[in-house]
C-alpha cells in the first residue's frame, strides 16, 4: 500500500486557494480527495438563526479542527471517512454527511489550517496563497452576494468586524508554517503546474 500524500493549501479569504484546489481537482478527478476546513464548522443547533449570524466564523474556535485531524489521520491509514456538511445559508451544520473513500493524494484547504500545529503535522506539503487584501475583499464580496445570498453591507460589516482582524491575528502569522508561498493561488499558472507535477509523480508510483 502506497503512502498517502497530504497537501495543505491555506490563505486568506478570497486569496485564490479555492481556484487552485478546483484546478487540481479538474486535473486529477477521483485520484484526489478534497477536504475543506469549512466542512467542519461546529454545530450550533442551540442558537437561533439571528444568534448564529452574529458568531465570529473567522476564529479558530468556530471550527471542529480536532475532528478534521482525526479524519485526515484515517485517510492516511487508508480508512474511509464521513465528513460533515455545513450550510452557509443557515449558518449551521446540516444533518447530512459525505462518505469519502481514501485516495493516494489528500488536499486539505482552508483559511486557518496552518494555525493548528497538530493539523499542520499531518501535512507533507504546505502551500500558502498570498494575495493583496484589496483583491481578496472584492472577491469575497462578489462570492458572498452571488453565491450565499448576503447583502453588500452585511459582507462589508463582517469583513471589518471579524474577517480582517482574525486574518491579522491568525491567518497571516500562520504563513510561517508554509513550505511554499504562491502569489495569486489558482491564477498563478507556473505554481499550479509545479503542484500538478508533484501530484503526478506521486500518482505514478
Secondary structure, 3 states (H helix, E strand, C coil): CCCCEEEEEEECCCCCHHHHHHHHHHHHHHHEEEEEHHHHECCCCCCCHHHHHCCCCCCHHHECHHHHHHHHHHHHCCCCEEEEEEECCCCEEEEEEEEECCCCEEEEECCCCCCCHHHHCCCCEEEEEECCHHHHHHHHHHHHHHHCCCCHHHHHHHHHHHHHHHHHHHHHHHHHHCCEEEECHHHCHHHHHHHHHHHHHHHCC
